[in-house]
Amino acid sequence: MSYRRIIRRMLGRALTFKLRNLISEISYRMGFIPPATSVSKKEGISAMVCTMNEKEWVEPSILSVKDLVDEYVIIDSSTDCTPQIIENLAKEHGLNLKMERMPPGDMVKARTLALKLAEYKWILCWDADFIAKEETPKYLRELIEGLDPKRYYLVYWPHICLDGDLFHQNPRSKLHTEHWLFTYSPKLKYIKIKHFEVLVAPITYYKVVHIKKPLSFHLRTVKDPVRVLYKYFQYVMVKEGLEEKMSLEEYVKTKIKEIYGTTDIKEAANIFIKERIKTFDKYDKKIFGDYPKILKEYVKAKYQQEI
């Protein structure tokens, strides 16, 4: 475990933010770091989007931040029609978009390439199952305009997470807060910790801006049941230390036979989703608000369903 993770566990998120802001403030005022204005990037926002078979939600995801970002940097590893959907959206809506293809399996490499290709000073980390609320583009644009252009920032806010379907939440993690928007610097880098890619931002450079209200939705496991099943068992497989001893396919077949008494992947996946939803809470609009308009319209047009 890195010293950063140890410090964060000891102090908690709030105190870690305060420590980071104190150190970055001292570094800035003492002139220990170059100003953000020295970075050779244009003023504006680049959306960093890494996609792999995201045909379900990529359209409303991309369009929900159309009024926020100045370009989309897409790193795609899909085997389905995701790239074509994205290209069609770019033509139809006049999006400033660049897309690179990459074999799947190395998210650190994908994120690193996206940072390199980004032309703008601010980076929005935006996966293809994130949907922004209507007010978010204006809110974030105004926030950025009010910040010191010479400073480096990590802007945190919570996603509202939906799981299983559009009407449920995992009670253990209804919100997911991370630095979804940040200032670019050459000192940034992604590293892999277990099976996650993690952004490492120098503590002397970056000041935290913590927005406590949710600005977006994450349709975390609102996807094809087979895909969700495989992703779940991949996580379990890594946790059990078996990823080098057998293939994921072999592991999944063994587990569904053992747990669900079937060798039919689709049957097992549907059972898996139904059982998980039984343990989830109903999404409460009174707590987190209504769904974004763009998501409601998309679901109605594509799935003939009201949400």
N, C-alpha and C positions, 0 to 999 in steps of 0.2 A: 504494500500500500504506500502511495506517495505521501510526502510530508504535507502536501496541500490537502489531501483527503483526510489525513489525521487531524490537522488543524480544524478543518471544517466540522468534523465529527465532534471534536472537543468543544468548539465554540458555538456550534449551531449556525444556521444560515444568517440570522440577523447580526450577530456579533462578527461573523466572518465578513459580511458586507461593510460593517463599520471599520474593521481593521484594514480592509482593502482600500477603502476611501481615505482613511488617514494616511496610509503609506503613499498612495498615488498623489494625494494633495501635497505632501512634503516634497516628493520627487518633482512634481510640476513646478512648485514655487521656487525650489532650489535650482531649477534648470538642469536636472540630471537626465532628462529625456527629451528627445526632439518633439516639437509640437506636431499635432495631427495635421496641421496645414502643410507640413513638409512632405507628406506622403503623396506620391504621384498618382493620385486617383481623382476623378471628376467629382464635383459636388453632386450628390444624389444617392440613390439606393439601388443596389443590385440584389435581386432575389436569388438565393442559392437553393436550387431544387434538385435533389437526387431521386431519380425515379426507377422503379423496377416493377412492371406490370401493375400500374396504378389506374387502370381504365375506369374503375368505379367512380372516383372522386376527383380526378385530376382537373377536369373542366371547371367545376365551381371553385376548386382550390386556387387555381391560377387566376381566374377572373375576380375573385374576392379581394385581391391586392392590386388589381390593375391600376387603381388611382393612387397607389402608394409608391410603387417601384418604378424605376427608370429603365430597368432591363431585367430579363430573366436569364440566368445561367443554368442550363439544364444538363445534368450529367445522367445519362440514361443507360440502364442495363436491361431493358425490357425484352421479352420475347413475344409480347402481345401487341395490340394496336396503340399502346400509349404514345409512342413517338408521333404517329400519324395524327392522333387527337390534338397533341400539342402544336404540331405544325399547322393544322387547320385553324386552331384558335388564333395563332399568330397572324395568319393571313386575314381571317375574318375581323379581328379586332385591332389590327395594326400594332401588334406587340413587338417591342424591341427584344429579340430573342436570339441566343446562340445555344446550340446543343451539341454536345460531344457524346459519343458512344463509348462505353467501357464494359468489359466483362464484369459480371456480378461477383460479389464476395469481398471487396476491399473498400469499405466506406471511408476509411482514412484517406486513401488515395483519391477517392471521388471528391471528398470535401476539399482536399488540398488543391486539386485541379480547379475546382470551382472558385476558390479564393484567388488563384493565379489569374483566371480568366476574367474575373469581375473588374469592370471599368470604374466603378463608383466607390465613393468613400465609405458608405454605410453598407453593411451586409445584413440582409434579412434571411435567416435560416428558416426555410419554408418547405416542409414536406408536402407531398401531393395528397395528403389526407387532412391537411389543416384548412379551416375555413374561417376567414376573418369576419368579425361583426361589421355591420354597415358603418358604424362610426369610427372604426379603427384607423383607416387610412388618414382621415383628417386629423384625428387625435395624435397619431405618431408623427405626421408631418409638422404639426405645430410644436410638438415636444422637441423635435430635432432643431427646429428653427430657434428655439429658446436656449439651447445648450451652447457652451463655449466651444467655438470651432477649433480651438487649439488643444482641446482635451480628447482623450480616448474614453469611450463609454461601453459598458455592457448593460443593455436595457432588458430587464427581466419583467415578465408578466405571466399569469397563469392561463393555460389552455383549459377549457371545459372538456373533459374526456367523456366520450360515449363508447360503450362496449357492447358487443354482441349484436345490437341493432341500434336504431336511432332513438330508442325510447328508454335505454337503461344505462346505468353507470356502475362501475366497479366501486363498491363502498369504501375500499381501501385506498383508492387513488382517483378521486373525482376531479381533481385539478392536477395539472403538471406545469410547474413553474421552472423556466430556464431562461437563459439570455438568448432570446430569439432574434434580437437586433443588436448589432455591435459595430463599432468603428474599426475599419481595417487598419492593420499595421503589419510590417514585415516580420514582426516578432511573434505573431500568432502562429499556432500550429495545432494540428489534430494528432492525437495519439489514441491507441487502442487500450482500453482497460476492460479485461474479460472479453465480452462480445459487444461492447459499446464503443463508439467513437466519441472522444471527449475533446472539447476545445480547451487549449491551454493558453491563457492570456496573462502576460506578465503583471504581477501585482503592483509593480512600480508605475505601470502605464495606465491601467484601467480603473475608472471610477464606475461604481454601480448606480444605476437608476432603477429602483424597484417599484414597479407599478403593481398595486395590489388587486386591482379589479381585473376580471377576465376580459380579454380583448378578442378571443378567438376560440374556435372549437377544434378538437382533435378527434376525428372519427377512427379512434385507435384500433379497434377490432371490428369495425362495421365493414366487413369485407367477405369475400368468398369463404365459406366455412372450411373448405379444404386447405386454403392458404393459412387461415388462422390456426387450424389444427397442426399443420407442419411447423409453423413458427413457434407454437407453444412447446411442442415436443423437441424442437431444436434447442430451445432454452433449457429444458429439463435434461436433455442429453449432455449439453455442455456442463451443466451444474453437476451431473454425475460423473464427469470426466471420461465419457465414452466416445467423444467425437473422433478420436484417432483409432478406435478399436472396431468400429462398424460404421456403415453408411447411414445417413439420416433415413433413407428409404427403408432399410432393414430394421432400424430402430422403431420407426412408426408402425410398420406392419406387425412387429412383435407386440408393441404396446396396445394397439387397437384390438388385437386378438385377445390379449390378456384382460383388458379393461372392459371392452364392449362386446366381446364374443363374436366379432365379425372380421372378415378380411376385406370388406368393401369400404374403401376410403371415404366415399361420399356419405354412406350410411353412418359411419363412425363420426364424421365431421359434423353432421346434422345433430346427432345425439349429443356430441360434445358442446355445441353452441347452446342447445336447449337446456342442458343441465347447468351450464354456466349462468345463463340468463336468470334461472331460478334463484341464484344466490346474489343477484344484483339488485340495486335500488332503481325504482322508476325515476326517470329524469323529471325534475320539478322546475317548471318554468318560473314559479314564484321565487325560487332561490337564485337561479342563474340567468333568467330572462328567456325570451323566445329565441327560436332558431334564426340564423341569418336569412334574410329574404332570398338571397341568391341560392341558398341550399333548399329552401322550401319550394321555390319555383323549379329547380332542377329535379327534385324528387317527384314532384307532381307531373312534370313533363316526361321523365324517363321511366318512372315506376308506377305512374298513375296512383300515387299515394299522397295523402295529406299528412303533414306533420305539424 
